[in-house]
Amino acid sequence: MRSTALLMVLAGCAALGVAWWSEYTLGHVPCGLCLWERWPYRVLAGLGLLGLVLPRDAARGALWLCMPVLLVAAFLGGLHVGVEQGWWSSPLPECRAPTFHGGSFAQRLASMPRSPAKPCDAATYLVPGVPLSMAAMGGIYALALIPVVRRGLRIRAKFRGRGRKTIQG
């Protein structure tokens, strides 16, 4: 079970590392949904750390909580892919283009954001030639981690069940 907890720490840090690498090294500007998609991986790494330091039963509970966190990560990835594909609009107001109503040119300039924001419907492709946006890859990554957590929890339950049989028998 501790190895699964360590894997969740590494998986969360890896997802965040790829996001930060694409932002600071490749120069990709994250949109509002991209920034929201990072939160489940922060929580995942934190739950993994708890799984490493807590006693066995509490660590098991922390690992169980990884599954809904990963479902949220997958949901956010799917939501973002839907926005990128034009299936629905983004629920975040920062993903919409600013609208300017009347006023002088100076007032319009003053109301513009200080740094340019990337619209949420503009997909970022990390691997050239691969038609999966970073949002899609994040959702697939989260879904792929769910069976890993389930397997880690099941292995522990199998060992626990064997121990009880030998003690009683």
Protein Blocks (a to p, Z undefined) as FASTA:
>chain_A
ZZmmmmmmmmmmmmmmmmmmmmmmnopacdfklmmmmmmmmmmmmmmmmmmmmcfklmmm
mmmmmmmmmmmmmmmmmmmmmmmnopaccfbfklpccddeejifklmmmmpcfbdcddfk
lccdfbghiacdfklmmmmmmmmmmmmmmmmmmmmmmmmmmmmmmmmZZ
